[in-house]
């Protein structure tokens, strides 16, 4: 034990990262494997106990509008989920996880296994979610569970997508909203696509 403490102290003095305590997702769960178009990806947390969010993800006081705090429930009937439930949906072959952000944000890094469906295009994607076009919108006879997320609690893109989908005929109870979005995902040090 004394050797580990001495090594950690010396590493800090010469600028090396300190020896980290294991950073699991849950007790006994170091990683969750999710299918992606490029093959399986392990979602885990960054193992550096000194890691911090940086850049835009560290900003706390952005101008409102457009960066206004979003409600927990974007529309009646929508289910609210956290990171663990989102990981379950990423592993569920019958569920779809949609990154509702604009394409340039998706390209800057997203949650592994999520697909890019910008909030402006969410209604156009309903045909892929078990719905068919009818005269008044969509008839959703076989809808699949879908999770939406965007940049974080101040991002209105996924709440807008959810409301538009519901208005077009998608059942609200099949929509799951991960309000934490990329800001909280990154704050927790979880894996992000390159």
Secondary structure, DSSP 8 states (H G I E B T S, - for coil): -HHHHHHHHHHHHTT---------SBTTB-EEEE--TTS-EEEEB---TT----GGGG-----TTTS----SSSSTT-EE--HHHHHHHHH-TT-EEEE-S-HHHHHT---TT-EE--GGGTGGGGGGGT-EEETTEEE-SS---EEEE-SSTT--HHHHHHHHHHHHT--GGGEEE-TTHHHHHHHTTB----
